[in-house]
């Protein structure tokens, strides 16, 4: 989100300074792992659909500017009980916004997508425009475009605290202080400490991504395999991505991880972690569940109390804009969130429909005052910069 905000602000002629604790594209947060899903028939709520449709447009614009392929359309299938949140929610969004879709029976899903074996009492909603984003490349593309328009991007520099007054903001890092007219905070798993808004109750959740190497990769290759997300009878949700390298296929559980912090998260993936993913896939994606492990990685979800985004002006200062709490389903929205943040910096408002993501929704009683601040807590060690951005 920060890379996209830097690009959109620099594109409009703003003097942008970007501050990042790690490198330009790193594995310490929520924007790594070779793939992220993008979809339009949004089961989390129809209010997301206009934003994701705008995001599709902006991803294609970024591809044209960067001359890189960042979004591959593979189609997608959402599987679950016909009246469950995944299928019924996707159908509600599709019908409200005229998103192309098809409803399939269990047998039809299995026939069309050989790797998938839904339960007899389930259904599938197929969305042809769903696909896969390349997160590391996408972040770097935003950063390169921002830098080419004059943005000053600082890596290996951790933000420690900030203060806002009526005249501007001061940001202190582990290197030096900065003065600015406006501040945008897109700190991911570090947001709770920097936002200084305990009422938002952000929680950091450790998630595990696993790549298996099936004997036959054909069933996991588009168009035989789209992106997929399925819901088990106990409510647990799992997702998978078709092969990106012609050898392995990625899958993971969506939510259900242990709560942690950005500073204390267990980075290593254990046999128990992998077994838990296998167990979740066993009925619906048996060929993958039984395949040898190729690699694994952990990442972070930053969850808001209601699992919906938090985007808007800081409740105590119109000079500070916030974007966070993306709850494991935010990456696809990066370019439109960047555009929204640029709008908020310029005018304090946006034409995009972000009302339901307002930070004020959790409490009508925020502390006031002319001087406010946020602290990042104990500094983390700066990372070496290993990836050039220009």
Short mmCIF file of the C-alpha atoms (twelve columns), coordinates in Angstrom:
data_MODEL
# 
_entry.id   MODEL 
# 
loop_
_atom_site.group_PDB 
_atom_site.id 
_atom_site.type_symbol 
_atom_site.label_atom_id 
_atom_site.label_alt_id 
_atom_site.label_comp_id 
_atom_site.label_asym_id 
_atom_site.label_seq_id 
_atom_site.Cartn_x 
_atom_site.Cartn_y 
_atom_site.Cartn_z 
_atom_site.pdbx_PDB_model_num 
ATOM 1   C CA . UNK A 1   0.000   0.000   0.000   1 
ATOM 2   C CA . UNK A 2   2.879   2.363   0.756   1 
ATOM 3   C CA . UNK A 3   4.537   1.760   -2.609  1 
ATOM 4   C CA . UNK A 4   1.255   2.478   -4.387  1 
ATOM 5   C CA . UNK A 5   0.634   5.638   -2.351  1 
ATOM 6   C CA . UNK A 6   4.145   6.883   -3.111  1 
ATOM 7   C CA . UNK A 7   3.560   6.336   -6.819  1 
ATOM 8   C CA . UNK A 8   0.159   8.029   -6.983  1 
ATOM 9   C CA . UNK A 9   1.317   11.021  -4.954  1 
ATOM 10  C CA . UNK A 10  4.509   11.437  -6.999  1 
ATOM 11  C CA . UNK A 11  2.473   11.062  -10.182 1 
ATOM 12  C CA . UNK A 12  0.426   14.088  -9.096  1 
ATOM 13  C CA . UNK A 13  3.526   16.171  -8.479  1 
ATOM 14  C CA . UNK A 14  3.814   15.862  -4.713  1 
ATOM 15  C CA . UNK A 15  7.228   15.854  -3.064  1 
ATOM 16  C CA . UNK A 16  7.236   12.348  -1.581  1 
ATOM 17  C CA . UNK A 17  9.554   10.814  0.994   1 
ATOM 18  C CA . UNK A 18  8.977   7.092   1.535   1 
ATOM 19  C CA . UNK A 19  10.270  5.352   4.675   1 
ATOM 20  C CA . UNK A 20  10.593  1.554   4.876   1 
ATOM 21  C CA . UNK A 21  12.165  -0.519  7.651   1 
ATOM 22  C CA . UNK A 22  13.328  -3.283  5.319   1 
ATOM 23  C CA . UNK A 23  14.240  -3.553  1.642   1 
ATOM 24  C CA . UNK A 24  12.273  -2.535  -1.442  1 
ATOM 25  C CA . UNK A 25  10.572  -5.937  -1.746  1 
ATOM 26  C CA . UNK A 26  10.929  -8.139  1.326   1 
ATOM 27  C CA . UNK A 27  9.477   -11.188 3.072   1 
ATOM 28  C CA . UNK A 28  8.848   -9.678  6.506   1 
ATOM 29  C CA . UNK A 29  5.229   -8.669  6.059   1 
ATOM 30  C CA . UNK A 30  2.288   -9.415  3.789   1 
ATOM 31  C CA . UNK A 31  3.499   -8.750  0.240   1 
ATOM 32  C CA . UNK A 32  5.581   -11.788 -0.667  1 
ATOM 33  C CA . UNK A 33  5.076   -15.410 -1.667  1 
ATOM 34  C CA . UNK A 34  5.090   -15.146 -5.481  1 
ATOM 35  C CA . UNK A 35  1.314   -14.876 -5.880  1 
ATOM 36  C CA . UNK A 36  -1.782  -13.135 -4.571  1 
ATOM 37  C CA . UNK A 37  -5.356  -13.780 -5.666  1 
ATOM 38  C CA . UNK A 38  -7.501  -11.138 -7.348  1 
ATOM 39  C CA . UNK A 39  -11.243 -11.619 -7.837  1 
ATOM 40  C CA . UNK A 40  -14.358 -9.555  -8.504  1 
ATOM 41  C CA . UNK A 41  -17.368 -11.473 -7.093  1 
ATOM 42  C CA . UNK A 42  -16.320 -10.498 -3.602  1 
ATOM 43  C CA . UNK A 43  -17.862 -12.690 -0.896  1 
ATOM 44  C CA . UNK A 44  -16.583 -10.387 1.879   1 
ATOM 45  C CA . UNK A 45  -19.171 -7.828  0.783   1 
ATOM 46  C CA . UNK A 46  -20.515 -6.079  -2.319  1 
ATOM 47  C CA . UNK A 47  -19.081 -2.769  -1.091  1 
ATOM 48  C CA . UNK A 48  -15.642 -3.958  -2.158  1 
ATOM 49  C CA . UNK A 49  -16.564 -4.519  -5.792  1 
ATOM 50  C CA . UNK A 50  -16.252 -0.936  -7.124  1 
ATOM 51  C CA . UNK A 51  -12.832 -0.704  -5.521  1 
ATOM 52  C CA . UNK A 52  -11.586 -3.982  -6.959  1 
ATOM 53  C CA . UNK A 53  -12.898 -3.083  -10.427 1 
ATOM 54  C CA . UNK A 54  -10.938 0.163   -10.246 1 
ATOM 55  C CA . UNK A 55  -7.946  -1.842  -9.063  1 
ATOM 56  C CA . UNK A 56  -8.087  -3.996  -12.195 1 
ATOM 57  C CA . UNK A 57  -7.870  -0.832  -14.298 1 
ATOM 58  C CA . UNK A 58  -4.934  0.498   -12.300 1 
ATOM 59  C CA . UNK A 59  -3.047  -2.807  -12.379 1 
ATOM 60  C CA . UNK A 60  -3.297  -2.766  -16.167 1 
ATOM 61  C CA . UNK A 61  -2.094  0.858   -16.234 1 
ATOM 62  C CA . UNK A 62  0.886   -0.096  -14.070 1 
ATOM 63  C CA . UNK A 63  1.671   -2.994  -16.395 1 
ATOM 64  C CA . UNK A 64  1.717   -0.591  -19.343 1 
ATOM 65  C CA . UNK A 65  4.009   1.824   -17.519 1 
ATOM 66  C CA . UNK A 66  6.377   -0.823  -16.198 1 
ATOM 67  C CA . UNK A 67  6.238   -3.089  -19.261 1 
ATOM 68  C CA . UNK A 68  5.837   -6.053  -16.902 1 
ATOM 69  C CA . UNK A 69  3.151   -8.680  -16.569 1 
ATOM 70  C CA . UNK A 70  1.747   -8.323  -13.067 1 
ATOM 71  C CA . UNK A 71  -1.767  -9.809  -13.375 1 
ATOM 72  C CA . UNK A 72  -2.578  -13.131 -15.014 1 
ATOM 73  C CA . UNK A 73  -6.242  -13.941 -15.594 1 
ATOM 74  C CA . UNK A 74  -6.809  -17.597 -14.704 1 
ATOM 75  C CA . UNK A 75  -10.470 -17.621 -13.730 1 
ATOM 76  C CA . UNK A 76  -11.559 -18.593 -10.256 1 
ATOM 77  C CA . UNK A 77  -13.940 -20.907 -8.448  1 
ATOM 78  C CA . UNK A 78  -15.441 -20.358 -4.996  1 
ATOM 79  C CA . UNK A 79  -16.621 -23.588 -3.356  1 
ATOM 80  C CA . UNK A 80  -18.830 -24.135 -0.339  1 
ATOM 81  C CA . UNK A 81  -22.349 -24.752 0.884   1 
ATOM 82  C CA . UNK A 82  -24.833 -23.015 -1.450  1 
ATOM 83  C CA . UNK A 83  -26.063 -20.871 1.441   1 
ATOM 84  C CA . UNK A 84  -22.627 -20.415 3.061   1 
ATOM 85  C CA . UNK A 85  -20.646 -17.170 3.128   1 
ATOM 86  C CA . UNK A 86  -18.241 -18.067 0.300   1 
ATOM 87  C CA . UNK A 87  -20.739 -19.097 -2.380  1 
ATOM 88  C CA . UNK A 88  -23.750 -17.047 -1.270  1 
ATOM 89  C CA . UNK A 89  -21.592 -13.986 -0.622  1 
ATOM 90  C CA . UNK A 90  -19.874 -14.261 -4.002  1 
ATOM 91  C CA . UNK A 91  -23.238 -14.687 -5.714  1 
ATOM 92  C CA . UNK A 92  -24.687 -11.614 -3.976  1 
ATOM 93  C CA . UNK A 93  -21.784 -9.437  -5.156  1 
ATOM 94  C CA . UNK A 94  -21.898 -10.878 -8.664  1 
ATOM 95  C CA . UNK A 95  -25.616 -10.209 -9.021  1 
ATOM 96  C CA . UNK A 96  -25.485 -6.708  -7.564  1 
ATOM 97  C CA . UNK A 97  -22.650 -5.584  -9.845  1 
ATOM 98  C CA . UNK A 98  -23.337 -7.739  -12.924 1 
ATOM 99  C CA . UNK A 99  -20.077 -9.650  -12.540 1 
ATOM 100 C CA . UNK A 100 -19.898 -12.515 -15.084 1 
ATOM 101 C CA . UNK A 101 -20.268 -15.821 -13.260 1 
ATOM 102 C CA . UNK A 102 -21.572 -19.381 -13.463 1 
ATOM 103 C CA . UNK A 103 -22.983 -21.631 -10.756 1 
ATOM 104 C CA . UNK A 104 -21.856 -25.271 -10.887 1 
ATOM 105 C CA . UNK A 105 -22.868 -28.413 -9.042  1 
ATOM 106 C CA . UNK A 106 -20.291 -30.546 -7.267  1 
ATOM 107 C CA . UNK A 107 -20.097 -32.917 -10.222 1 
ATOM 108 C CA . UNK A 108 -19.670 -30.053 -12.673 1 
ATOM 109 C CA . UNK A 109 -16.830 -28.534 -10.625 1 
ATOM 110 C CA . UNK A 110 -15.012 -31.895 -10.513 1 
ATOM 111 C CA . UNK A 111 -15.499 -32.437 -14.245 1 
ATOM 112 C CA . UNK A 112 -14.324 -28.961 -15.255 1 
ATOM 113 C CA . UNK A 113 -11.452 -28.713 -12.745 1 
ATOM 114 C CA . UNK A 114 -9.872  -32.177 -12.272 1 
ATOM 115 C CA . UNK A 115 -7.776  -31.211 -9.224  1 
ATOM 116 C CA . UNK A 116 -10.852 -30.220 -7.183  1 
ATOM 117 C CA . UNK A 117 -13.249 -32.607 -5.419  1 
ATOM 118 C CA . UNK A 118 -15.980 -30.640 -3.631  1 
ATOM 119 C CA . UNK A 119 -18.255 -32.365 -1.136  1 
ATOM 120 C CA . UNK A 120 -21.597 -33.641 -2.486  1 
ATOM 121 C CA . UNK A 121 -23.572 -30.945 -0.676  1 
ATOM 122 C CA . UNK A 122 -21.449 -28.086 -2.008  1 
ATOM 123 C CA . UNK A 123 -21.612 -25.836 -5.066  1 
ATOM 124 C CA . UNK A 124 -19.148 -23.740 -7.010  1 
ATOM 125 C CA . UNK A 125 -19.284 -20.208 -8.336  1 
ATOM 126 C CA . UNK A 126 -16.992 -19.676 -11.313 1 
ATOM 127 C CA . UNK A 127 -15.689 -16.187 -12.044 1 
ATOM 128 C CA . UNK A 128 -13.830 -15.859 -15.371 1 
ATOM 129 C CA . UNK A 129 -11.983 -12.606 -14.566 1 
ATOM 130 C CA . UNK A 130 -10.312 -13.803 -11.353 1 
ATOM 131 C CA . UNK A 131 -6.580  -14.321 -11.455 1 
ATOM 132 C CA . UNK A 132 -3.141  -14.065 -9.902  1 
ATOM 133 C CA . UNK A 133 -0.949  -11.079 -9.061  1 
ATOM 134 C CA . UNK A 134 2.845   -11.167 -8.691  1 
ATOM 135 C CA . UNK A 135 3.295   -9.294  -5.379  1 
ATOM 136 C CA . UNK A 136 7.061   -8.771  -5.313  1 
ATOM 137 C CA . UNK A 137 7.109   -7.521  -8.904  1 
ATOM 138 C CA . UNK A 138 4.064   -5.338  -8.263  1 
ATOM 139 C CA . UNK A 139 5.655   -3.619  -5.250  1 
ATOM 140 C CA . UNK A 140 8.870   -3.002  -7.171  1 
ATOM 141 C CA . UNK A 141 6.933   -1.659  -10.155 1 
ATOM 142 C CA . UNK A 142 5.139   0.886   -7.955  1 
ATOM 143 C CA . UNK A 143 8.432   1.884   -6.330  1 
ATOM 144 C CA . UNK A 144 10.251  2.297   -9.632  1 
ATOM 145 C CA . UNK A 145 7.450   4.422   -11.030 1 
ATOM 146 C CA . UNK A 146 7.425   6.538   -7.863  1 
ATOM 147 C CA . UNK A 147 11.202  7.010   -7.971  1 
ATOM 148 C CA . UNK A 148 11.128  7.923   -11.656 1 
ATOM 149 C CA . UNK A 149 8.761   10.763  -10.742 1 
ATOM 150 C CA . UNK A 150 11.012  12.143  -8.032  1 
ATOM 151 C CA . UNK A 151 9.974   10.253  -4.911  1 
ATOM 152 C CA . UNK A 152 12.808  9.899   -2.384  1 
ATOM 153 C CA . UNK A 153 12.640  6.343   -1.081  1 
ATOM 154 C CA . UNK A 154 14.555  5.380   2.058   1 
ATOM 155 C CA . UNK A 155 15.082  1.702   2.919   1 
ATOM 156 C CA . UNK A 156 16.471  0.120   6.055   1 
ATOM 157 C CA . UNK A 157 15.019  3.044   8.025   1 
ATOM 158 C CA . UNK A 158 12.494  2.260   10.748  1 
ATOM 159 C CA . UNK A 159 9.876   4.831   11.770  1 
ATOM 160 C CA . UNK A 160 9.909   5.177   15.559  1 
ATOM 161 C CA . UNK A 161 7.318   7.865   16.202  1 
ATOM 162 C CA . UNK A 162 5.433   10.800  14.751  1 
ATOM 163 C CA . UNK A 163 3.696   13.934  15.985  1 
ATOM 164 C CA . UNK A 164 1.045   16.052  14.299  1 
ATOM 165 C CA . UNK A 165 0.118   19.630  15.120  1 
ATOM 166 C CA . UNK A 166 -2.033  22.184  13.351  1 
ATOM 167 C CA . UNK A 167 0.871   23.188  11.114  1 
ATOM 168 C CA . UNK A 168 2.350   19.838  10.042  1 
ATOM 169 C CA . UNK A 169 3.904   16.562  11.119  1 
ATOM 170 C CA . UNK A 170 7.273   15.418  12.428  1 
ATOM 171 C CA . UNK A 171 8.365   11.822  11.838  1 
ATOM 172 C CA . UNK A 172 11.304  10.329  13.712  1 
ATOM 173 C CA . UNK A 173 13.157  7.296   12.422  1 
ATOM 174 C CA . UNK A 174 16.156  5.395   13.733  1 
ATOM 175 C CA . UNK A 175 18.249  7.711   11.520  1 
ATOM 176 C CA . UNK A 176 16.815  11.224  11.731  1 
ATOM 177 C CA . UNK A 177 13.664  13.367  12.030  1 
ATOM 178 C CA . UNK A 178 11.603  14.510  9.036   1 
ATOM 179 C CA . UNK A 179 9.165   17.405  8.722   1 
ATOM 180 C CA . UNK A 180 6.220   17.279  6.311   1 
ATOM 181 C CA . UNK A 181 2.864   18.814  5.536   1 
ATOM 182 C CA . UNK A 182 1.044   15.464  5.474   1 
ATOM 183 C CA . UNK A 183 1.705   11.900  6.661   1 
ATOM 184 C CA . UNK A 184 0.493   8.585   5.233   1 
ATOM 185 C CA . UNK A 185 0.772   5.537   7.517   1 
ATOM 186 C CA . UNK A 186 0.761   2.145   5.780   1 
ATOM 187 C CA . UNK A 187 2.699   0.163   8.361   1 
ATOM 188 C CA . UNK A 188 1.066   -3.257  7.935   1 
ATOM 189 C CA . UNK A 189 1.626   -5.421  10.996  1 
ATOM 190 C CA . UNK A 190 3.242   -2.454  12.740  1 
ATOM 191 C CA . UNK A 191 0.148   -0.274  12.388  1 
ATOM 192 C CA . UNK A 192 -1.211  -0.715  15.912  1 
ATOM 193 C CA . UNK A 193 1.868   0.836   17.501  1 
ATOM 194 C CA . UNK A 194 2.072   3.716   15.054  1 
ATOM 195 C CA . UNK A 195 -1.588  4.594   14.746  1 
ATOM 196 C CA . UNK A 196 -2.034  5.064   18.517  1 
ATOM 197 C CA . UNK A 197 -5.716  4.085   18.280  1 
ATOM 198 C CA . UNK A 198 -6.266  1.213   20.740  1 
ATOM 199 C CA . UNK A 199 -10.001 1.190   19.993  1 
ATOM 200 C CA . UNK A 200 -9.252  -0.353  16.568  1 
ATOM 201 C CA . UNK A 201 -7.946  -3.546  18.227  1 
ATOM 202 C CA . UNK A 202 -5.737  -4.651  15.342  1 
ATOM 203 C CA . UNK A 203 -4.431  -8.221  15.656  1 
ATOM 204 C CA . UNK A 204 -1.505  -9.739  13.782  1 
ATOM 205 C CA . UNK A 205 -2.049  -13.318 12.635  1 
ATOM 206 C CA . UNK A 206 0.689   -15.682 11.445  1 
ATOM 207 C CA . UNK A 207 -0.190  -17.544 8.256   1 
ATOM 208 C CA . UNK A 208 1.687   -20.309 6.454   1 
ATOM 209 C CA . UNK A 209 1.990   -20.640 2.675   1 
ATOM 210 C CA . UNK A 210 2.957   -24.052 1.303   1 
ATOM 211 C CA . UNK A 211 4.112   -25.172 -2.144  1 
ATOM 212 C CA . UNK A 212 3.646   -28.856 -3.017  1 
ATOM 213 C CA . UNK A 213 5.129   -30.693 -5.997  1 
ATOM 214 C CA . UNK A 214 2.498   -33.056 -7.425  1 
ATOM 215 C CA . UNK A 215 3.521   -35.952 -9.657  1 
ATOM 216 C CA . UNK A 216 1.275   -34.600 -12.416 1 
ATOM 217 C CA . UNK A 217 1.260   -30.790 -12.621 1 
ATOM 218 C CA . UNK A 218 -1.284  -30.786 -15.445 1 
ATOM 219 C CA . UNK A 219 -4.402  -30.572 -13.243 1 
ATOM 220 C CA . UNK A 220 -2.840  -27.539 -11.505 1 
ATOM 221 C CA . UNK A 221 -2.143  -25.655 -14.734 1 
ATOM 222 C CA . UNK A 222 -4.584  -23.085 -16.187 1 
ATOM 223 C CA . UNK A 223 -7.161  -23.410 -17.641 1 
ATOM 224 C CA . UNK A 224 -7.610  -26.783 -15.923 1 
ATOM 225 C CA . UNK A 225 -6.907  -25.103 -12.592 1 
ATOM 226 C CA . UNK A 226 -8.080  -21.568 -11.748 1 
ATOM 227 C CA . UNK A 227 -7.506  -19.836 -8.457  1 
ATOM 228 C CA . UNK A 228 -9.789  -21.487 -5.928  1 
ATOM 229 C CA . UNK A 229 -11.126 -20.874 -2.450  1 
ATOM 230 C CA . UNK A 230 -13.218 -23.387 -0.564  1 
ATOM 231 C CA . UNK A 231 -15.006 -23.548 2.744   1 
ATOM 232 C CA . UNK A 232 -15.077 -26.673 4.900   1 
ATOM 233 C CA . UNK A 233 -18.164 -27.669 6.936   1 
ATOM 234 C CA . UNK A 234 -16.468 -26.357 10.096  1 
ATOM 235 C CA . UNK A 235 -16.116 -22.924 8.492   1 
ATOM 236 C CA . UNK A 236 -12.370 -23.133 7.835   1 
ATOM 237 C CA . UNK A 237 -11.372 -21.636 4.493   1 
ATOM 238 C CA . UNK A 238 -8.482  -22.666 2.239   1 
ATOM 239 C CA . UNK A 239 -7.235  -21.295 -1.053  1 
ATOM 240 C CA . UNK A 240 -4.921  -22.344 -3.834  1 
ATOM 241 C CA . UNK A 241 -3.176  -20.895 -6.837  1 
ATOM 242 C CA . UNK A 242 -2.396  -22.670 -10.118 1 
ATOM 243 C CA . UNK A 243 1.220   -23.454 -10.821 1 
ATOM 244 C CA . UNK A 244 3.445   -20.464 -11.525 1 
ATOM 245 C CA . UNK A 245 6.628   -22.378 -12.316 1 
ATOM 246 C CA . UNK A 246 5.304   -25.485 -14.060 1 
ATOM 247 C CA . UNK A 247 6.412   -27.670 -11.156 1 
ATOM 248 C CA . UNK A 248 4.779   -26.615 -7.877  1 
ATOM 249 C CA . UNK A 249 1.368   -25.376 -6.725  1 
ATOM 250 C CA . UNK A 250 0.709   -23.146 -3.721  1 
ATOM 251 C CA . UNK A 251 -2.016  -23.514 -1.107  1 
ATOM 252 C CA . UNK A 252 -2.765  -22.145 2.355   1 
ATOM 253 C CA . UNK A 253 -5.415  -21.699 4.985   1 
ATOM 254 C CA . UNK A 254 -7.217  -18.357 5.017   1 
ATOM 255 C CA . UNK A 255 -7.273  -17.245 8.677   1 
ATOM 256 C CA . UNK A 256 -7.010  -19.603 11.624  1 
ATOM 257 C CA . UNK A 257 -3.353  -18.843 12.380  1 
ATOM 258 C CA . UNK A 258 -1.797  -18.014 15.720  1 
ATOM 259 C CA . UNK A 259 -1.862  -14.420 16.934  1 
ATOM 260 C CA . UNK A 260 1.518   -12.756 17.228  1 
ATOM 261 C CA . UNK A 261 3.279   -9.441  16.584  1 
ATOM 262 C CA . UNK A 262 5.572   -8.195  13.845  1 
ATOM 263 C CA . UNK A 263 8.464   -8.362  16.304  1 
ATOM 264 C CA . UNK A 264 7.859   -11.832 17.755  1 
ATOM 265 C CA . UNK A 265 6.366   -13.869 14.889  1 
ATOM 266 C CA . UNK A 266 7.732   -17.384 14.298  1 
ATOM 267 C CA . UNK A 267 9.236   -17.189 10.831  1 
ATOM 268 C CA . UNK A 268 10.207  -20.847 10.506  1 
ATOM 269 C CA . UNK A 269 7.577   -23.293 9.215   1 
ATOM 270 C CA . UNK A 270 7.319   -26.596 11.089  1 
ATOM 271 C CA . UNK A 271 6.154   -30.064 10.050  1 
ATOM 272 C CA . UNK A 272 3.032   -29.464 12.120  1 
ATOM 273 C CA . UNK A 273 2.275   -26.313 10.096  1 
ATOM 274 C CA . UNK A 274 2.556   -28.238 6.830   1 
ATOM 275 C CA . UNK A 275 0.482   -31.127 8.162   1 
ATOM 276 C CA . UNK A 276 -2.302  -28.720 9.093   1 
ATOM 277 C CA . UNK A 277 -2.470  -27.481 5.495   1 
ATOM 278 C CA . UNK A 278 -2.428  -31.038 4.144   1 
ATOM 279 C CA . UNK A 279 -5.272  -31.972 6.482   1 
ATOM 280 C CA . UNK A 280 -7.342  -29.014 5.302   1 
ATOM 281 C CA . UNK A 281 -6.791  -29.864 1.637   1 
ATOM 282 C CA . UNK A 282 -7.250  -33.625 1.987   1 
ATOM 283 C CA . UNK A 283 -10.899 -33.902 0.927   1 
ATOM 284 C CA . UNK A 284 -11.118 -31.154 -1.664  1 
ATOM 285 C CA . UNK A 285 -7.645  -31.115 -3.279  1 
ATOM 286 C CA . UNK A 286 -6.361  -34.644 -2.562  1 
ATOM 287 C CA . UNK A 287 -3.670  -34.713 -5.264  1 
ATOM 288 C CA . UNK A 288 -2.031  -31.663 -3.706  1 
ATOM 289 C CA . UNK A 289 -2.490  -32.780 -0.114  1 
ATOM 290 C CA . UNK A 290 -0.589  -35.985 -0.844  1 
ATOM 291 C CA . UNK A 291 2.231   -34.376 -2.871  1 
ATOM 292 C CA . UNK A 292 5.793   -33.864 -1.609  1 
ATOM 293 C CA . UNK A 293 6.601   -30.543 0.031   1 
ATOM 294 C CA . UNK A 294 8.660   -28.215 -2.158  1 
ATOM 295 C CA . UNK A 295 8.934   -25.134 0.084   1 
ATOM 296 C CA . UNK A 296 7.059   -23.040 2.612   1 
ATOM 297 C CA . UNK A 297 6.942   -19.532 4.036   1 
ATOM 298 C CA . UNK A 298 5.138   -17.558 6.713   1 
ATOM 299 C CA . UNK A 299 3.406   -14.211 6.268   1 
ATOM 300 C CA . UNK A 300 1.307   -11.834 8.347   1 
ATOM 301 C CA . UNK A 301 -2.359  -10.901 8.308   1 
ATOM 302 C CA . UNK A 302 -3.214  -7.667  10.129  1 
ATOM 303 C CA . UNK A 303 -6.845  -8.078  11.150  1 
ATOM 304 C CA . UNK A 304 -9.280  -5.388  12.132  1 
ATOM 305 C CA . UNK A 305 -11.967 -6.247  14.674  1 
ATOM 306 C CA . UNK A 306 -14.565 -6.873  11.958  1 
ATOM 307 C CA . UNK A 307 -12.086 -8.194  9.334   1 
ATOM 308 C CA . UNK A 308 -12.822 -5.217  7.063   1 
ATOM 309 C CA . UNK A 309 -10.333 -2.610  5.899   1 
ATOM 310 C CA . UNK A 310 -9.408  0.556   7.770   1 
ATOM 311 C CA . UNK A 311 -8.899  3.463   5.335   1 
ATOM 312 C CA . UNK A 312 -9.358  7.147   6.043   1 
ATOM 313 C CA . UNK A 313 -8.107  10.178  7.913   1 
ATOM 314 C CA . UNK A 314 -6.739  9.699   11.409  1 
ATOM 315 C CA . UNK A 315 -9.604  10.424  13.818  1 
ATOM 316 C CA . UNK A 316 -7.472  13.027  15.589  1 
ATOM 317 C CA . UNK A 317 -5.696  14.751  12.713  1 
ATOM 318 C CA . UNK A 318 -6.734  15.513  9.148   1 
ATOM 319 C CA . UNK A 319 -3.024  15.732  8.273   1 
ATOM 320 C CA . UNK A 320 -2.565  11.971  8.757   1 
ATOM 321 C CA . UNK A 321 -4.058  9.297   6.488   1 
ATOM 322 C CA . UNK A 322 -4.315  5.624   7.457   1 
ATOM 323 C CA . UNK A 323 -4.580  2.391   5.507   1 
ATOM 324 C CA . UNK A 324 -4.377  -0.981  7.226   1 
ATOM 325 C CA . UNK A 325 -6.276  -3.831  8.806   1 
ATOM 326 C CA . UNK A 326 -6.449  -5.553  5.440   1 
ATOM 327 C CA . UNK A 327 -7.186  -8.858  7.161   1 
ATOM 328 C CA . UNK A 328 -5.610  -11.176 4.629   1 
ATOM 329 C CA . UNK A 329 -7.511  -9.991  1.562   1 
ATOM 330 C CA . UNK A 330 -6.018  -6.600  0.772   1 
ATOM 331 C CA . UNK A 331 -3.171  -6.965  -1.707  1 
ATOM 332 C CA . UNK A 332 -5.370  -6.936  -4.795  1 
ATOM 333 C CA . UNK A 333 -6.518  -3.443  -3.782  1 
ATOM 334 C CA . UNK A 334 -3.027  -1.885  -3.627  1 
ATOM 335 C CA . UNK A 335 -3.311  0.507   -6.572  1 
ATOM 336 C CA . UNK A 336 -6.762  1.814   -5.691  1 
ATOM 337 C CA . UNK A 337 -5.787  2.224   -2.034  1 
ATOM 338 C CA . UNK A 338 -2.747  4.192   -3.224  1 
ATOM 339 C CA . UNK A 339 -5.034  6.361   -5.317  1 
ATOM 340 C CA . UNK A 340 -7.421  6.881   -2.383  1 
ATOM 341 C CA . UNK A 341 -4.565  7.864   -0.079  1 
ATOM 342 C CA . UNK A 342 -3.361  10.386  -2.641  1 
ATOM 343 C CA . UNK A 343 -6.889  11.828  -2.739  1 
ATOM 344 C CA . UNK A 344 -6.985  12.101  1.056   1 
ATOM 345 C CA . UNK A 345 -3.617  13.862  1.138   1 
ATOM 346 C CA . UNK A 346 -4.687  16.341  -1.533  1 
ATOM 347 C CA . UNK A 347 -8.205  17.194  -0.392  1 
ATOM 348 C CA . UNK A 348 -9.146  15.148  2.662   1 
ATOM 349 C CA . UNK A 349 -11.757 13.217  0.696   1 
ATOM 350 C CA . UNK A 350 -12.104 10.784  -2.188  1 
ATOM 351 C CA . UNK A 351 -14.721 9.855   -4.753  1 
ATOM 352 C CA . UNK A 352 -14.066 6.167   -4.107  1 
ATOM 353 C CA . UNK A 353 -16.616 4.416   -1.825  1 
ATOM 354 C CA . UNK A 354 -14.613 3.931   1.369   1 
ATOM 355 C CA . UNK A 355 -17.241 4.994   3.893   1 
ATOM 356 C CA . UNK A 356 -17.628 1.516   5.402   1 
ATOM 357 C CA . UNK A 357 -13.865 1.427   6.060   1 
ATOM 358 C CA . UNK A 358 -13.787 4.635   8.102   1 
ATOM 359 C CA . UNK A 359 -11.530 4.359   11.191  1 
ATOM 360 C CA . UNK A 360 -14.247 6.047   13.245  1 
ATOM 361 C CA . UNK A 361 -16.654 3.121   12.862  1 
ATOM 362 C CA . UNK A 362 -15.292 1.322   15.922  1 
ATOM 363 C CA . UNK A 363 -15.938 4.130   18.370  1 
ATOM 364 C CA . UNK A 364 -17.647 7.470   18.461  1 
ATOM 365 C CA . UNK A 365 -15.400 8.568   21.314  1 
ATOM 366 C CA . UNK A 366 -11.863 9.229   20.110  1 
ATOM 367 C CA . UNK A 367 -9.498  11.347  22.157  1 
ATOM 368 C CA . UNK A 368 -9.042  14.859  20.831  1 
ATOM 369 C CA . UNK A 369 -6.392  17.508  21.089  1 
ATOM 370 C CA . UNK A 370 -4.204  19.713  18.953  1 
ATOM 371 C CA . UNK A 371 -1.085  17.580  19.378  1 
ATOM 372 C CA . UNK A 372 -1.188  13.830  18.762  1 
ATOM 373 C CA . UNK A 373 1.437   11.199  18.201  1 
ATOM 374 C CA . UNK A 374 2.137   7.559   17.570  1 
ATOM 375 C CA . UNK A 375 5.052   5.361   18.519  1 
ATOM 376 C CA . UNK A 376 6.487   2.325   16.816  1 
ATOM 377 C CA . UNK A 377 7.743   0.746   20.025  1 
ATOM 378 C CA . UNK A 378 11.064  -1.083  20.166  1 
ATOM 379 C CA . UNK A 379 13.042  -0.571  16.937  1 
ATOM 380 C CA . UNK A 380 13.717  -3.593  14.776  1 
ATOM 381 C CA . UNK A 381 17.174  -3.927  13.222  1 
ATOM 382 C CA . UNK A 382 17.416  -2.421  9.768   1 
ATOM 383 C CA . UNK A 383 17.637  -4.893  6.900   1 
ATOM 384 C CA . UNK A 384 20.283  -4.817  4.205   1 
ATOM 385 C CA . UNK A 385 19.088  -3.404  0.912   1 
ATOM 386 C CA . UNK A 386 19.571  -6.160  -1.631  1 
ATOM 387 C CA . UNK A 387 17.088  -5.287  -4.395  1 
ATOM 388 C CA . UNK A 388 17.664  -2.184  -6.538  1 
ATOM 389 C CA . UNK A 389 14.576  -0.183  -7.461  1 
ATOM 390 C CA . UNK A 390 15.920  1.856   -10.350 1 
# 
